[in-house]
Amino acid sequence: MQIGVLALQGAFREHQWSLEKCGASTRQVRKPEELEGLDALVIPGGESTTMGKLLKDFNLMEPIKKLAGEGMPVFGTCAGLIMLAKQIRNSQQETLAMMDIEVERNAYGRQVDSFETDLSVEGLGAEPFRAVFIRAPYITRVNDGVEVLARYGDKIVCARQGRFLVAAFHPELTDDLRMHRYFIENVAK
C-alpha cells in the first residue's frame, strides 16, 4: 500500500514513520503530481488556516477533493481533521469538505493548554490510547453516516465516515501504532 502524507507543515515525518512501521510505503506530497498512484492520504496537524492557504498555493485543494470523491481514503489529524470538515464553527475558511461534521478550532485553548490523556477508542481494543492534544479542535456535530469512535468528556475527538477518518489528537507523536494500523486495515482497505 502506497500512502501519501501531505508535507506542507506539521509532523508529516512522524506520520511516515508510523505508517512504515505498520508495513505501508509512504511518499511526501507537496505537488499535485505526487498524488498519482496513491492508495490513501494522511493530512497531518499544523495550523489549519495556513494549511488551507498552502493547499491553494500549491494547487492541491481540487486534486485532493477529486481523488477523495473518487474513493481515496483520507486520515486527518488535528488540523487535518479541520480540513476534512464540511463546517468550521464561527469561520468561513475553505476546507476540503469531505466529512459531514462541524468542528471547533483551538477548542481547548492555547499552546500552553496542550495536554495528554488516555482515551477509549472504538476499534483499537480494550487498552486505552494515549492521546496528545496540541491546540486541538473537537467535533461539535456529526450528521448521518458519521461514526463516533472516541470522546474526551462530552467532546467528540475521533470519528469515521466511510473512507475518511479523523482524530483531534496526534497519534504520530506516540509509539502506539494502533490508529495508523486501524486506518490501513479498516479504512483504507
C-alpha positions in Angstrom: 0.0 0.0 0.0 1.3 3.4 -1.0 0.2 6.2 1.4 0.9 9.8 0.8 1.5 12.2 3.7 0.7 15.9 3.0 4.1 17.5 3.7 3.3 21.2 3.8 3.7 21.6 7.6 3.2 19.6 10.8 4.5 16.2 11.9 4.5 14.6 8.5 7.7 12.7 9.0 6.3 11.2 12.2 3.2 10.0 10.3 5.5 8.5 7.7 7.5 6.6 10.3 4.3 5.2 12.0 2.8 4.1 8.6 6.1 2.5 7.6 6.3 0.6 10.9 2.8 -0.7 10.0 4.2 -2.0 6.7 3.0 0.7 4.3 5.1 2.6 1.8 4.9 6.3 2.1 5.5 9.4 0.0 5.6 13.1 0.9 3.1 15.1 -1.0 3.8 18.8 -1.9 2.7 18.9 -5.6 -0.4 17.6 -7.4 1.6 15.1 -9.4 2.8 13.4 -6.2 -0.8 12.3 -5.5 -0.6 10.0 -8.6 -0.7 6.3 -7.7 -1.5 6.7 -4.1 -3.8 4.3 -2.3 -4.6 6.7 0.6 -3.6 10.1 2.1 -2.8 11.4 5.5 -3.3 15.1 6.4 -1.3 15.9 9.5 -1.6 18.6 12.1 -0.3 22.1 11.7 -2.2 25.4 11.6 -5.4 24.9 9.6 -5.6 28.5 8.2 -2.0 28.2 6.9 -2.7 24.7 5.6 -5.7 25.8 3.7 -3.7 28.7 2.1 -0.8 26.3 1.2 -3.3 23.7 -0.3 -4.5 26.5 -2.6 -1.0 28.0 -3.3 0.4 24.5 -4.2 -2.7 23.7 -6.3 -3.6 20.7 -4.1 -7.1 21.6 -2.9 -9.0 20.5 -6.0 -6.9 17.4 -6.9 -7.3 16.1 -3.3 -11.1 16.8 -3.4 -11.3 14.9 -6.7 -9.4 11.9 -5.5 -11.4 11.7 -2.3 -14.6 12.0 -4.3 -13.4 9.0 -6.3 -13.0 7.0 -3.1 -9.4 7.6 -1.9 -9.2 7.0 1.9 -8.0 10.1 3.9 -6.9 10.3 7.6 -6.8 13.8 9.1 -5.2 14.5 12.5 -5.7 17.8 14.4 -5.6 20.5 11.6 -6.2 17.6 9.2 -9.5 17.0 11.0 -10.4 20.6 10.5 -9.5 20.4 6.8 -11.8 17.4 6.2 -14.8 19.0 8.0 -17.7 20.5 6.0 -18.1 23.2 8.5 -15.9 25.1 11.0 -17.8 26.9 13.8 -17.5 30.7 13.5 -15.3 30.5 10.4 -15.7 30.9 6.6 -12.4 29.2 6.0 -12.4 26.9 2.9 -11.8 23.2 3.7 -11.7 20.0 1.7 -15.3 19.5 2.9 -15.2 15.7 2.9 -16.8 14.7 6.2 -20.3 15.7 7.3 -19.1 17.2 10.6 -18.8 20.6 12.2 -15.7 21.4 14.2 -14.4 24.0 16.7 -10.8 25.2 16.2 -8.4 25.6 19.1 -11.2 24.2 21.3 -9.1 23.5 24.4 -7.2 26.8 24.4 -3.7 28.0 23.5 -0.5 26.1 23.1 0.2 26.2 26.8 -3.1 24.4 27.4 -2.0 21.3 25.4 -2.3 18.0 27.3 -2.1 14.2 27.1 -4.8 11.8 28.3 -5.8 8.2 27.9 -8.8 7.6 25.6 -11.0 4.6 24.9 -11.1 4.5 21.1 -13.6 2.1 19.4 -11.9 -0.4 17.2 -8.5 -0.2 19.0 -9.2 -2.8 21.7 -9.6 -2.5 25.4 -6.3 -0.8 26.2 -6.5 3.0 26.4 -4.8 5.0 23.7 -2.5 7.8 24.9 -3.7 10.9 23.1 -1.7 14.0 22.6 -3.8 17.2 22.2 -1.9 20.3 20.9 -4.2 23.4 20.3 -6.7 20.7 19.4 -10.1 21.0 17.8 -13.1 18.9 18.6 -16.1 17.9 16.6 -19.2 19.8 17.7 -21.7 18.0 15.4 -21.9 14.8 13.4 -24.6 14.0 10.8 -25.9 10.7 9.5 -23.3 8.3 8.3 -20.6 9.6 10.8 -19.5 7.1 13.4 -18.1 8.5 16.7 -15.0 6.5 17.7 -13.9 8.4 20.8 -14.8 11.2 23.2 -12.9 13.3 25.7 -15.5 14.0 28.3 -18.6 15.1 26.2 -16.4 16.2 23.2 -16.1 14.1 20.1 -12.4 13.7 19.3 -12.3 10.8 16.8 -14.7 9.8 14.0 -15.1 7.9 10.8 -17.3 8.4 7.8 -16.7 5.6 5.2 -13.2 6.1 3.9 -12.5 9.1 6.0 -11.0 9.0 9.5 -10.3 12.0 11.8 -8.6 12.4 15.2 -8.3 15.7 17.1 -5.1 14.4 18.7 -1.7 13.4 17.4 -1.3 9.6 17.2 2.0 10.1 15.3 3.6 11.6 18.5 3.3 8.3 20.4 4.8 4.8 19.9 1.3 3.3 19.8 0.7 2.3 16.2 -3.0 1.3 16.6 -4.5 4.4 15.0 -2.3 4.1 11.9 -2.9 0.4 11.8 -6.7 1.0 12.1 -6.6 3.4 9.2 -4.6 0.9 7.0 -6.6 -2.2 7.9 -10.1 -0.9 8.4 -10.5 2.4 6.5 -8.0 2.2 3.6 -8.5 -1.5 2.6 
